[in-house]
Amino acid sequence: MFVVLLLLVPDQNKFFGPIGVGSPNNRKTMSIPENCPKLDAAYELSRPYPQNLTILDLPNELLLEIFDHFIVLDSEFPLRGWDCPCGEGFESLVNTRLVCRRFCELASQKVIPVVSIALDEEHSLKRLEEISHHPTLAKGVRVIRICPLFYAPAFTDFSRYVSYHAKVISHYANPDYIYKSNPEQDPSVVDEMIANAKAIASFLERLASPDYNIGGHGEREEEDREWAVELHQEYVARLKRQELLVTSGKFSRVVASAMARLPASPDVWSQFSNYMLAPTSSSHTHRYNLGPLPSYSFLIDLVIKLRHKGVLLNGISVSLGNIGGPGSLVLAPDIRNQLSLCMQELRVFDFALGRIGRDPKAGNLNELLFACLDTCSLQSVNVLDNLRDTDGLEPIDLGKIMGSRSRKNLTRVGFSGLSTDLSKLIVVLKALAGIDDLLPAEAGPYAQRYLETGSG
């Protein structure tokens, strides 16, 4: 990246006439004698002239603004959250660090805009701590992306563990599914994929059977069984480490302390998706009845711990496949008050909820969202409920989550799939009087639905 500035300064004689000396009221014109080389040289040296300025002549603040154009944070949630989800040009930004020492110092502040933390990877916490202690890298962190990949306690039983995977593989071994997923693949290759998947599913089904004959299916199958046992042991070990990390409060403490050390007040981007790379996703937990859904209460605990560290968030984006197991969203009065206090500087709030695992025992989702939105500082709000009309459950209530609080700073809203009665809707619309344009979208059987702009 090279930027060349050409600074043109006009000829002083052209605009101001001959050089004058003395007071403005008694100005005498100084004439330069002819054939006087020394005076000619002095005059030429004193004249303004065009100068070529390089990018190194720019102030640091302007250089950092230029580097910002290289980075485009990816709003799509990948299967595994990487720490550099940037758009085109990011490699060029990295290359600028090799140009000179000054570029290295400035561009390094933009190298890690996003730090991802996974509940199944304790080393991701250590990496966050290392970045937060680094005097240069910490300056560029703007988003903390939390990827809670939960392990299912039901899988401590070996037979249930392998039986589940047998069912999943059988589901994906369906010829219609595989041909549809691989339209450009050679049919013979697809047929081989189907045969291999069916063979693995058959082996796992036999392995899950209480009548399985150890060693009765050949030496190769015995090796496969030992491999499956080792995988199960590793799974159980990871499950125990994850449970200890959450129940001990270590996760919330480490993340809160690290974020408090970051110079910028970052956003928390918590993403839960049906495509988690954990052995079980929220959809599979619900589909295969693997016991209670995971609890997301640790996120509320994290936000409160951040406030105790002096960090008030300016943006939160949450995408839930489900609302968790029983008690996940139950807020005691003191916790609800603390959560509202944590949101006093919140400017952006995005929330998306899937249609699976809608367990009323998890708690009152409307109360939780109201606690998050109970602030005048909000500038942008997006709430998306993917509940289908045929599910027979009540969607998120717009009136209950927005209340009657004044929204003088709110300029951008997006609601989809929400319901409310007419009287509450009128109250909400009066509070949104400062919004210039509210675009209605599809009308449903509940209430008017508005522009759908979810975070994904």
VOSE-139142 format. One record per residue (C-alpha): residue number from 1; x, y, z. Coordinates in steps of 0.05 Angstrom, whole numbers, always signed. Layout:
<atom i="NUM" c1="X" c2="Y" c3="Z"/>
...
//
This chain:
<atom i="1" c1="+0" c2="+0" c3="+0"/>
<atom i="2" c1="+30" c2="+67" c3="-21"/>
<atom i="3" c1="-1" c2="+135" c3="-13"/>
<atom i="4" c1="+34" c2="+196" c3="-43"/>
<atom i="5" c1="+10" c2="+266" c3="-25"/>
<atom i="6" c1="+30" c2="+324" c3="-69"/>
<atom i="7" c1="+25" c2="+390" c3="-30"/>
<atom i="8" c1="+22" c2="+450" c3="-76"/>
<atom i="9" c1="+38" c2="+519" c3="-48"/>
<atom i="10" c1="+23" c2="+579" c3="-93"/>
<atom i="11" c1="+76" c2="+626" c3="-118"/>
<atom i="12" c1="+80" c2="+681" c3="-66"/>
<atom i="13" c1="+96" c2="+735" c3="-117"/>
<atom i="14" c1="+36" c2="+715" c3="-161"/>
<atom i="15" c1="-15" c2="+727" c3="-106"/>
<atom i="16" c1="+17" c2="+778" c3="-60"/>
<atom i="17" c1="+62" c2="+819" c3="-106"/>
<atom i="18" c1="+134" c2="+838" c3="-91"/>
<atom i="19" c1="+162" c2="+825" c3="-22"/>
<atom i="20" c1="+150" c2="+886" c3="+21"/>
<atom i="21" c1="+184" c2="+911" c3="+84"/>
<atom i="22" c1="+163" c2="+962" c3="+136"/>
<atom i="23" c1="+95" c2="+976" c3="+167"/>
<atom i="24" c1="+31" c2="+966" c3="+127"/>
<atom i="25" c1="+21" c2="+1042" c3="+124"/>
<atom i="26" c1="+92" c2="+1057" c3="+103"/>
<atom i="27" c1="+110" c2="+998" c3="+60"/>
<atom i="28" c1="+173" c2="+1002" c3="+17"/>
<atom i="29" c1="+184" c2="+955" c3="-40"/>
<atom i="30" c1="+250" c2="+918" c3="-39"/>
<atom i="31" c1="+278" c2="+908" c3="-109"/>
<atom i="32" c1="+328" c2="+854" c3="-121"/>
<atom i="33" c1="+388" c2="+882" c3="-159"/>
<atom i="34" c1="+408" c2="+850" c3="-224"/>
<atom i="35" c1="+471" c2="+807" c3="-228"/>
<atom i="36" c1="+470" c2="+790" c3="-153"/>
<atom i="37" c1="+478" c2="+713" c3="-149"/>
<atom i="38" c1="+477" c2="+710" c3="-73"/>
<atom i="39" c1="+411" c2="+747" c3="-68"/>
<atom i="40" c1="+382" c2="+706" c3="-125"/>
<atom i="41" c1="+401" c2="+642" c3="-90"/>
<atom i="42" c1="+373" c2="+666" c3="-23"/>
<atom i="43" c1="+308" c2="+686" c3="-57"/>
<atom i="44" c1="+300" c2="+619" c3="-92"/>
<atom i="45" c1="+312" c2="+581" c3="-27"/>
<atom i="46" c1="+260" c2="+622" c3="+10"/>
<atom i="47" c1="+205" c2="+612" c3="-42"/>
<atom i="48" c1="+150" c2="+561" c3="-29"/>
<atom i="49" c1="+153" c2="+501" c3="-76"/>
<atom i="50" c1="+115" c2="+436" c3="-87"/>
<atom i="51" c1="+136" c2="+380" c3="-40"/>
<atom i="52" c1="+125" c2="+305" c3="-48"/>
<atom i="53" c1="+102" c2="+276" c3="+19"/>
<atom i="54" c1="+105" c2="+201" c3="+31"/>
<atom i="55" c1="+57" c2="+160" c3="+73"/>
<atom i="56" c1="+106" c2="+163" c3="+130"/>
<atom i="57" c1="+93" c2="+238" c3="+136"/>
<atom i="58" c1="+20" c2="+224" c3="+155"/>
<atom i="59" c1="+0" c2="+226" c3="+229"/>
<atom i="60" c1="-13" c2="+160" c3="+264"/>
<atom i="61" c1="-87" c2="+175" c3="+271"/>
<atom i="62" c1="-95" c2="+181" c3="+196"/>
<atom i="63" c1="-54" c2="+118" c3="+182"/>
<atom i="64" c1="-98" c2="+78" c3="+230"/>
<atom i="65" c1="-160" c2="+103" c3="+192"/>
<atom i="66" c1="-128" c2="+78" c3="+127"/>
<atom i="67" c1="-114" c2="+10" c3="+158"/>
<atom i="68" c1="-187" c2="+6" c3="+180"/>
<atom i="69" c1="-207" c2="+2" c3="+107"/>
<atom i="70" c1="-170" c2="-64" c3="+100"/>
<atom i="71" c1="-211" c2="-99" c3="+152"/>
<atom i="72" c1="-283" c2="-121" c3="+141"/>
<atom i="73" c1="-310" c2="-162" c3="+199"/>
<atom i="74" c1="-346" c2="-223" c3="+174"/>
<atom i="75" c1="-418" c2="-223" c3="+200"/>
<atom i="76" c1="-428" c2="-296" c3="+181"/>
<atom i="77" c1="-416" c2="-345" c3="+237"/>
<atom i="78" c1="-368" c2="-400" c3="+215"/>
<atom i="79" c1="-371" c2="-471" c3="+240"/>
<atom i="80" c1="-311" c2="-456" c3="+284"/>
<atom i="81" c1="-299" c2="-384" c3="+303"/>
<atom i="82" c1="-231" c2="-363" c3="+277"/>
<atom i="83" c1="-194" c2="-303" c3="+306"/>
<atom i="84" c1="-186" c2="-267" c3="+240"/>
<atom i="85" c1="-254" c2="-268" c3="+205"/>
<atom i="86" c1="-236" c2="-211" c3="+158"/>
<atom i="87" c1="-253" c2="-195" c3="+86"/>
<atom i="88" c1="-210" c2="-183" c3="+25"/>
<atom i="89" c1="-150" c2="-139" c3="+38"/>
<atom i="90" c1="-132" c2="-169" c3="+105"/>
<atom i="91" c1="-70" c2="-203" c3="+75"/>
<atom i="92" c1="-48" c2="-136" c3="+49"/>
<atom i="93" c1="-55" c2="-108" c3="+119"/>
<atom i="94" c1="-10" c2="-163" c3="+145"/>
<atom i="95" c1="+40" c2="-149" c3="+90"/>
<atom i="96" c1="+44" c2="-75" c3="+109"/>
<atom i="97" c1="+74" c2="-96" c3="+175"/>
<atom i="98" c1="+136" c2="-119" c3="+137"/>
<atom i="99" c1="+148" c2="-51" c3="+104"/>
<atom i="100" c1="+180" c2="-13" c3="+162"/>
<atom i="101" c1="+181" c2="-8" c3="+237"/>
<atom i="102" c1="+127" c2="+45" c3="+239"/>
<atom i="103" c1="+79" c2="+4" c3="+196"/>
<atom i="104" c1="+92" c2="-56" c3="+240"/>
<atom i="105" c1="+74" c2="-17" c3="+303"/>
<atom i="106" c1="+10" c2="+13" c3="+274"/>
<atom i="107" c1="-15" c2="-46" c3="+233"/>
<atom i="108" c1="-4" c2="-93" c3="+291"/>
<atom i="109" c1="-60" c2="-56" c3="+327"/>
<atom i="110" c1="-108" c2="-81" c3="+274"/>
<atom i="111" c1="-84" c2="-153" c3="+265"/>
<atom i="112" c1="-131" c2="-185" c3="+316"/>
<atom i="113" c1="-199" c2="-150" c3="+314"/>
<atom i="114" c1="-237" c2="-211" c3="+339"/>
<atom i="115" c1="-218" c2="-262" c3="+393"/>
<atom i="116" c1="-257" c2="-327" c3="+395"/>
<atom i="117" c1="-268" c2="-367" c3="+459"/>
<atom i="118" c1="-294" c2="-438" c3="+459"/>
<atom i="119" c1="-319" c2="-473" c3="+521"/>
<atom i="120" c1="-290" c2="-538" c3="+497"/>
<atom i="121" c1="-220" c2="-508" c3="+487"/>
<atom i="122" c1="-188" c2="-482" c3="+550"/>
<atom i="123" c1="-127" c2="-459" c3="+511"/>
<atom i="124" c1="-172" c2="-406" c3="+478"/>
<atom i="125" c1="-178" c2="-373" c3="+547"/>
<atom i="126" c1="-102" c2="-373" c3="+554"/>
<atom i="127" c1="-96" c2="-341" c3="+486"/>
<atom i="128" c1="-145" c2="-286" c3="+506"/>
<atom i="129" c1="-104" c2="-273" c3="+568"/>
<atom i="130" c1="-40" c2="-268" c3="+527"/>
<atom i="131" c1="-71" c2="-220" c3="+478"/>
<atom i="132" c1="-100" c2="-176" c3="+533"/>
<atom i="133" c1="-30" c2="-169" c3="+565"/>
<atom i="134" c1="+3" c2="-151" c3="+498"/>
<atom i="135" c1="+13" c2="-75" c3="+494"/>
<atom i="136" c1="+2" c2="-72" c3="+419"/>
<atom i="137" c1="-44" c2="-129" c3="+399"/>
<atom i="138" c1="-94" c2="-112" c3="+455"/>
<atom i="139" c1="-107" c2="-44" c3="+423"/>
<atom i="140" c1="-141" c2="-75" c3="+362"/>
<atom i="141" c1="-190" c2="-123" c3="+395"/>
<atom i="142" c1="-262" c2="-100" c3="+385"/>
<atom i="143" c1="-303" c2="-163" c3="+390"/>
<atom i="144" c1="-301" c2="-223" c3="+437"/>
<atom i="145" c1="-336" c2="-281" c3="+403"/>
<atom i="146" c1="-360" c2="-335" c3="+451"/>
<atom i="147" c1="-373" c2="-404" c3="+420"/>
<atom i="148" c1="-402" c2="-449" c3="+474"/>
<atom i="149" c1="-397" c2="-520" c3="+446"/>
<atom i="150" c1="-430" c2="-564" c3="+499"/>
<atom i="151" c1="-417" c2="-637" c3="+511"/>
<atom i="152" c1="-478" c2="-680" c3="+528"/>
<atom i="153" c1="-476" c2="-712" c3="+598"/>
<atom i="154" c1="-519" c2="-769" c3="+570"/>
<atom i="155" c1="-459" c2="-793" c3="+530"/>
<atom i="156" c1="-421" c2="-817" c3="+591"/>
<atom i="157" c1="-457" c2="-883" c3="+574"/>
<atom i="158" c1="-416" c2="-916" c3="+519"/>
<atom i="159" c1="-475" c2="-952" c3="+486"/>
<atom i="160" c1="-515" c2="-888" c3="+482"/>
<atom i="161" c1="-455" c2="-851" c3="+454"/>
<atom i="162" c1="-444" c2="-899" c3="+395"/>
<atom i="163" c1="-518" c2="-910" c3="+384"/>
<atom i="164" c1="-528" c2="-835" c3="+374"/>
<atom i="165" c1="-472" c2="-831" c3="+323"/>
<atom i="166" c1="-500" c2="-891" c3="+287"/>
<atom i="167" c1="-567" c2="-855" c3="+279"/>
<atom i="168" c1="-535" c2="-791" c3="+256"/>
<atom i="169" c1="-492" c2="-826" c3="+204"/>
<atom i="170" c1="-552" c2="-866" c3="+179"/>
<atom i="171" c1="-590" c2="-800" c3="+171"/>
<atom i="172" c1="-535" c2="-770" c3="+129"/>
<atom i="173" c1="-524" c2="-835" c3="+90"/>
<atom i="174" c1="-591" c2="-826" c3="+57"/>
<atom i="175" c1="-578" c2="-827" c3="-19"/>
<atom i="176" c1="-625" c2="-769" c3="-33"/>
<atom i="177" c1="-588" c2="-726" c3="+18"/>
<atom i="178" c1="-518" c2="-743" c3="-6"/>
<atom i="179" c1="-535" c2="-734" c3="-80"/>
<atom i="180" c1="-567" c2="-667" c3="-65"/>
<atom i="181" c1="-507" c2="-645" c3="-24"/>
<atom i="182" c1="-457" c2="-666" c3="-78"/>
<atom i="183" c1="-490" c2="-649" c3="-144"/>
<atom i="184" c1="-424" c2="-641" c3="-182"/>
<atom i="185" c1="-392" c2="-704" c3="-154"/>
<atom i="186" c1="-383" c2="-766" c3="-198"/>
<atom i="187" c1="-440" c2="-816" c3="-184"/>
<atom i="188" c1="-391" c2="-872" c3="-171"/>
<atom i="189" c1="-356" c2="-831" c3="-118"/>
<atom i="190" c1="-423" c2="-814" c3="-85"/>
<atom i="191" c1="-442" c2="-888" c3="-86"/>
<atom i="192" c1="-377" c2="-904" c3="-50"/>
<atom i="193" c1="-391" c2="-850" c3="+2"/>
<atom i="194" c1="-460" c2="-880" c3="+15"/>
<atom i="195" c1="-431" c2="-950" c3="+22"/>
<atom i="196" c1="-377" c2="-927" c3="+71"/>
<atom i="197" c1="-427" c2="-888" c3="+113"/>
<atom i="198" c1="-474" c2="-948" c3="+117"/>
<atom i="199" c1="-417" c2="-994" c3="+136"/>
<atom i="200" c1="-396" c2="-947" c3="+193"/>
<atom i="201" c1="-468" c2="-940" c3="+217"/>
<atom i="202" c1="-477" c2="-1015" c3="+216"/>
<atom i="203" c1="-414" c2="-1025" c3="+257"/>
<atom i="204" c1="-435" c2="-973" c3="+309"/>
<atom i="205" c1="-504" c2="-1005" c3="+314"/>
<atom i="206" c1="-473" c2="-1073" c3="+329"/>
<atom i="207" c1="-425" c2="-1040" c3="+378"/>
<atom i="208" c1="-483" c2="-1008" c3="+416"/>
<atom i="209" c1="-519" c2="-1075" c3="+422"/>
<atom i="210" c1="-514" c2="-1110" c3="+491"/>
<atom i="211" c1="-506" c2="-1176" c3="+452"/>
<atom i="212" c1="-445" c2="-1152" c3="+414"/>
<atom i="213" c1="-394" c2="-1208" c3="+407"/>
<atom i="214" c1="-325" c2="-1180" c3="+422"/>
<atom i="215" c1="-276" c2="-1207" c3="+371"/>
<atom i="216" c1="-330" c2="-1243" c3="+332"/>
<atom i="217" c1="-326" c2="-1200" c3="+270"/>
<atom i="218" c1="-253" c2="-1203" c3="+252"/>
<atom i="219" c1="-188" c2="-1169" c3="+275"/>
<atom i="220" c1="-202" c2="-1104" c3="+239"/>
<atom i="221" c1="-269" c2="-1094" c3="+275"/>
<atom i="222" c1="-235" c2="-1106" c3="+342"/>
<atom i="223" c1="-186" c2="-1050" c3="+325"/>
<atom i="224" c1="-245" c2="-1005" c3="+307"/>
<atom i="225" c1="-278" c2="-1021" c3="+373"/>
<atom i="226" c1="-216" c2="-1001" c3="+412"/>
<atom i="227" c1="-213" c2="-937" c3="+372"/>
<atom i="228" c1="-286" c2="-922" c3="+389"/>
<atom i="229" c1="-273" c2="-935" c3="+463"/>
<atom i="230" c1="-214" c2="-887" c3="+463"/>
<atom i="231" c1="-257" c2="-834" c3="+430"/>
<atom i="232" c1="-310" c2="-843" c3="+483"/>
<atom i="233" c1="-259" c2="-837" c3="+540"/>
<atom i="234" c1="-233" c2="-773" c3="+510"/>
<atom i="235" c1="-304" c2="-747" c3="+503"/>
<atom i="236" c1="-319" c2="-760" c3="+576"/>
<atom i="237" c1="-253" c2="-726" c3="+596"/>
<atom i="238" c1="-271" c2="-664" c3="+556"/>
<atom i="239" c1="-341" c2="-664" c3="+586"/>
<atom i="240" c1="-313" c2="-663" c3="+657"/>
<atom i="241" c1="-263" c2="-608" c3="+640"/>
<atom i="242" c1="-319" c2="-566" c3="+610"/>
<atom i="243" c1="-365" c2="-576" c3="+670"/>
<atom i="244" c1="-310" c2="-555" c3="+717"/>
<atom i="245" c1="-293" c2="-494" c3="+675"/>
<atom i="246" c1="-365" c2="-469" c3="+678"/>
<atom i="247" c1="-387" c2="-490" c3="+748"/>
<atom i="248" c1="-324" c2="-463" c3="+781"/>
<atom i="249" c1="-335" c2="-395" c3="+751"/>
<atom i="250" c1="-266" c2="-395" c3="+720"/>
<atom i="251" c1="-293" c2="-381" c3="+650"/>
<atom i="252" c1="-329" c2="-317" c3="+671"/>
<atom i="253" c1="-271" c2="-293" c3="+715"/>
<atom i="254" c1="-217" c2="-302" c3="+662"/>
<atom i="255" c1="-258" c2="-270" c3="+606"/>
<atom i="256" c1="-280" c2="-211" c3="+649"/>
<atom i="257" c1="-209" c2="-197" c3="+673"/>
<atom i="258" c1="-181" c2="-201" c3="+603"/>
<atom i="259" c1="-234" c2="-156" c3="+574"/>
<atom i="260" c1="-222" c2="-105" c3="+629"/>
<atom i="261" c1="-149" c2="-101" c3="+606"/>
<atom i="262" c1="-167" c2="-87" c3="+534"/>
<atom i="263" c1="-161" c2="-12" c3="+517"/>
<atom i="264" c1="-226" c2="-11" c3="+476"/>
<atom i="265" c1="-292" c2="-32" c3="+506"/>
<atom i="266" c1="-307" c2="-91" c3="+461"/>
<atom i="267" c1="-372" c2="-122" c3="+439"/>
<atom i="268" c1="-392" c2="-191" c3="+461"/>
<atom i="269" c1="-414" c2="-233" c3="+403"/>
<atom i="270" c1="-444" c2="-298" c3="+429"/>
<atom i="271" c1="-464" c2="-345" c3="+374"/>
<atom i="272" c1="-501" c2="-411" c3="+383"/>
<atom i="273" c1="-517" c2="-449" c3="+320"/>
<atom i="274" c1="-547" c2="-514" c3="+297"/>
<atom i="275" c1="-481" c2="-527" c3="+260"/>
<atom i="276" c1="-436" c2="-530" c3="+321"/>
<atom i="277" c1="-376" c2="-575" c3="+314"/>
<atom i="278" c1="-389" c2="-606" c3="+381"/>
<atom i="279" c1="-409" c2="-679" c3="+381"/>
<atom i="280" c1="-481" c2="-656" c3="+394"/>
<atom i="281" c1="-515" c2="-592" c3="+372"/>
<atom i="282" c1="-576" c2="-561" c3="+404"/>
<atom i="283" c1="-620" c2="-589" c3="+349"/>
<atom i="284" c1="-593" c2="-659" c3="+358"/>
<atom i="285" c1="-601" c2="-654" c3="+434"/>
<atom i="286" c1="-675" c2="-639" c3="+422"/>
<atom i="287" c1="-685" c2="-688" c3="+365"/>
<atom i="288" c1="-652" c2="-748" c3="+398"/>
<atom i="289" c1="-678" c2="-733" c3="+469"/>
<atom i="290" c1="-608" c2="-730" c3="+499"/>
<atom i="291" c1="-630" c2="-701" c3="+565"/>
<atom i="292" c1="-635" c2="-628" c3="+588"/>
<atom i="293" c1="-611" c2="-573" c3="+542"/>
<atom i="294" c1="-549" c2="-534" c3="+564"/>
<atom i="295" c1="-555" c2="-474" c3="+609"/>
<atom i="296" c1="-535" c2="-406" c3="+583"/>
<atom i="297" c1="-537" c2="-372" c3="+652"/>
<atom i="298" c1="-461" c2="-366" c3="+651"/>
<atom i="299" c1="-468" c2="-311" c3="+599"/>
<atom i="300" c1="-509" c2="-269" c3="+647"/>
<atom i="301" c1="-457" c2="-282" c3="+700"/>
<atom i="302" c1="-403" c2="-260" c3="+652"/>
<atom i="303" c1="-437" c2="-193" c3="+636"/>
<atom i="304" c1="-445" c2="-179" c3="+711"/>
<atom i="305" c1="-372" c2="-196" c3="+725"/>
<atom i="306" c1="-351" c2="-149" c3="+669"/>
<atom i="307" c1="-387" c2="-92" c3="+704"/>
<atom i="308" c1="-351" c2="-108" c3="+769"/>
<atom i="309" c1="-286" c2="-101" c3="+729"/>
<atom i="310" c1="-309" c2="-33" c3="+704"/>
<atom i="311" c1="-327" c2="-56" c3="+633"/>
<atom i="312" c1="-395" c2="-34" c3="+605"/>
<atom i="313" c1="-411" c2="-66" c3="+538"/>
<atom i="314" c1="-430" c2="-25" c3="+478"/>
<atom i="315" c1="-456" c2="-82" c3="+435"/>
<atom i="316" c1="-485" c2="-152" c3="+444"/>
<atom i="317" c1="-504" c2="-201" c3="+390"/>
<atom i="318" c1="-535" c2="-268" c3="+410"/>
<atom i="319" c1="-562" c2="-323" c3="+365"/>
<atom i="320" c1="-595" c2="-381" c3="+403"/>
<atom i="321" c1="-615" c2="-447" c3="+374"/>
<atom i="322" c1="-657" c2="-457" c3="+436"/>
<atom i="323" c1="-668" c2="-422" c3="+503"/>
<atom i="324" c1="-633" c2="-474" c3="+544"/>
<atom i="325" c1="-652" c2="-523" c3="+598"/>
<atom i="326" c1="-697" c2="-513" c3="+658"/>
<atom i="327" c1="-679" c2="-451" c3="+698"/>
<atom i="328" c1="-630" c2="-423" c3="+645"/>
<atom i="329" c1="-666" c2="-356" c3="+640"/>
<atom i="330" c1="-695" c2="-350" c3="+710"/>
<atom i="331" c1="-672" c2="-283" c3="+739"/>
<atom i="332" c1="-674" c2="-268" c3="+813"/>
<atom i="333" c1="-694" c2="-196" c3="+827"/>
<atom i="334" c1="-623" c2="-175" c3="+847"/>
<atom i="335" c1="-593" c2="-209" c3="+785"/>
<atom i="336" c1="-645" c2="-174" c3="+741"/>
<atom i="337" c1="-627" c2="-106" c3="+770"/>
<atom i="338" c1="-552" c2="-119" c3="+762"/>
<atom i="339" c1="-563" c2="-141" c3="+690"/>
<atom i="340" c1="-601" c2="-76" c3="+674"/>
<atom i="341" c1="-545" c2="-35" c3="+705"/>
<atom i="342" c1="-495" c2="-71" c3="+660"/>
<atom i="343" c1="-533" c2="-46" c3="+598"/>
<atom i="344" c1="-531" c2="+29" c3="+613"/>
<atom i="345" c1="-481" c2="+43" c3="+556"/>
<atom i="346" c1="-507" c2="-10" c3="+508"/>
<atom i="347" c1="-515" c2="+18" c3="+438"/>
<atom i="348" c1="-528" c2="-44" c3="+395"/>
<atom i="349" c1="-569" c2="-106" c3="+414"/>
<atom i="350" c1="-582" c2="-163" c3="+365"/>
<atom i="351" c1="-621" c2="-225" c3="+386"/>
<atom i="352" c1="-643" c2="-284" c3="+343"/>
<atom i="353" c1="-679" c2="-346" c3="+368"/>
<atom i="354" c1="-690" c2="-412" c3="+332"/>
<atom i="355" c1="-754" c2="-453" c3="+334"/>
<atom i="356" c1="-726" c2="-515" c3="+368"/>
<atom i="357" c1="-724" c2="-532" c3="+442"/>
<atom i="358" c1="-774" c2="-479" c3="+465"/>
<atom i="359" c1="-780" c2="-504" c3="+536"/>
<atom i="360" c1="-824" c2="-459" c3="+581"/>
<atom i="361" c1="-787" c2="-486" c3="+642"/>
<atom i="362" c1="-724" c2="-449" c3="+619"/>
<atom i="363" c1="-753" c2="-384" c3="+645"/>
<atom i="364" c1="-788" c2="-321" c3="+621"/>
<atom i="365" c1="-751" c2="-299" c3="+558"/>
<atom i="366" c1="-791" c2="-234" c3="+555"/>
<atom i="367" c1="-765" c2="-213" c3="+624"/>
<atom i="368" c1="-693" c2="-228" c3="+604"/>
<atom i="369" c1="-698" c2="-187" c3="+540"/>
<atom i="370" c1="-732" c2="-130" c3="+578"/>
<atom i="371" c1="-674" c2="-128" c3="+627"/>
<atom i="372" c1="-626" c2="-123" c3="+568"/>
<atom i="373" c1="-666" c2="-68" c3="+532"/>
<atom i="374" c1="-681" c2="-27" c3="+594"/>
<atom i="375" c1="-634" c2="+30" c3="+575"/>
<atom i="376" c1="-639" c2="+97" c3="+539"/>
<atom i="377" c1="-571" c2="+89" c3="+505"/>
<atom i="378" c1="-594" c2="+40" c3="+452"/>
<atom i="379" c1="-584" c2="+62" c3="+380"/>
<atom i="380" c1="-599" c2="-3" c3="+343"/>
<atom i="381" c1="-644" c2="-62" c3="+363"/>
<atom i="382" c1="-658" c2="-125" c3="+323"/>
<atom i="383" c1="-700" c2="-182" c3="+352"/>
<atom i="384" c1="-716" c2="-243" c3="+309"/>
<atom i="385" c1="-761" c2="-300" c3="+331"/>
<atom i="386" c1="-762" c2="-359" c3="+282"/>
<atom i="387" c1="-822" c2="-392" c3="+315"/>
<atom i="388" c1="-870" c2="-419" c3="+263"/>
<atom i="389" c1="-944" c2="-403" c3="+265"/>
<atom i="390" c1="-958" c2="-478" c3="+267"/>
<atom i="391" c1="-916" c2="-492" c3="+329"/>
<atom i="392" c1="-972" c2="-474" c3="+377"/>
<atom i="393" c1="-925" c2="-434" c3="+423"/>
<atom i="394" c1="-925" c2="-361" c3="+440"/>
<atom i="395" c1="-872" c2="-318" c3="+406"/>
<atom i="396" c1="-832" c2="-262" c3="+439"/>
<atom i="397" c1="-878" c2="-206" c3="+462"/>
<atom i="398" c1="-856" c2="-139" c3="+432"/>
<atom i="399" c1="-894" c2="-98" c3="+483"/>
<atom i="400" c1="-864" c2="-135" c3="+542"/>
<atom i="401" c1="-791" c2="-130" c3="+519"/>
<atom i="402" c1="-793" c2="-57" c3="+497"/>
<atom i="403" c1="-837" c2="-28" c3="+552"/>
<atom i="404" c1="-855" c2="+46" c3="+553"/>
<atom i="405" c1="-784" c2="+74" c3="+564"/>
<atom i="406" c1="-765" c2="+134" c3="+520"/>
<atom i="407" c1="-721" c2="+114" c3="+461"/>
<atom i="408" c1="-693" c2="+181" c3="+441"/>
<atom i="409" c1="-627" c2="+152" c3="+415"/>
<atom i="410" c1="-657" c2="+93" c3="+379"/>
<atom i="411" c1="-652" c2="+103" c3="+303"/>
<atom i="412" c1="-653" c2="+32" c3="+276"/>
<atom i="413" c1="-700" c2="-24" c3="+294"/>
<atom i="414" c1="-716" c2="-93" c3="+265"/>
<atom i="415" c1="-770" c2="-139" c3="+293"/>
<atom i="416" c1="-792" c2="-204" c3="+261"/>
<atom i="417" c1="-838" c2="-258" c3="+286"/>
<atom i="418" c1="-858" c2="-220" c3="+349"/>
<atom i="419" c1="-928" c2="-211" c3="+377"/>
<atom i="420" c1="-964" c2="-162" c3="+422"/>
<atom i="421" c1="-1034" c2="-133" c3="+432"/>
<atom i="422" c1="-1055" c2="-68" c3="+400"/>
<atom i="423" c1="-1051" c2="-25" c3="+463"/>
<atom i="424" c1="-979" c2="-45" c3="+477"/>
<atom i="425" c1="-961" c2="-35" c3="+404"/>
<atom i="426" c1="-986" c2="+37" c3="+407"/>
<atom i="427" c1="-943" c2="+49" c3="+469"/>
<atom i="428" c1="-882" c2="+21" c3="+434"/>
<atom i="429" c1="-893" c2="+63" c3="+371"/>
<atom i="430" c1="-900" c2="+126" c3="+413"/>
<atom i="431" c1="-833" c2="+110" c3="+446"/>
<atom i="432" c1="-803" c2="+102" c3="+376"/>
<atom i="433" c1="-825" c2="+171" c3="+354"/>
<atom i="434" c1="-753" c2="+190" c3="+338"/>
<atom i="435" c1="-746" c2="+137" c3="+284"/>
<atom i="436" c1="-755" c2="+166" c3="+214"/>
<atom i="437" c1="-775" c2="+102" c3="+177"/>
<atom i="438" c1="-808" c2="+39" c3="+204"/>
<atom i="439" c1="-821" c2="-9" c3="+146"/>
<atom i="440" c1="-875" c2="-61" c3="+156"/>
<atom i="441" c1="-864" c2="-130" c3="+126"/>
<atom i="442" c1="-906" c2="-192" c3="+127"/>
<atom i="443" c1="-971" c2="-191" c3="+167"/>
<atom i="444" c1="-984" c2="-252" c3="+209"/>
<atom i="445" c1="-1038" c2="-280" c3="+255"/>
<atom i="446" c1="-1006" c2="-249" c3="+317"/>
<atom i="447" c1="-991" c2="-175" c3="+305"/>
<atom i="448" c1="-961" c2="-132" c3="+251"/>
<atom i="449" c1="-891" c2="-158" c3="+233"/>
<atom i="450" c1="-836" c2="-110" c3="+218"/>
<atom i="451" c1="-774" c2="-106" c3="+176"/>
<atom i="452" c1="-733" c2="-169" c3="+186"/>
<atom i="453" c1="-661" c2="-152" c3="+199"/>
<atom i="454" c1="-631" c2="-204" c3="+244"/>
<atom i="455" c1="-558" c2="-215" c3="+259"/>
<atom i="456" c1="-559" c2="-286" c3="+234"/>
//
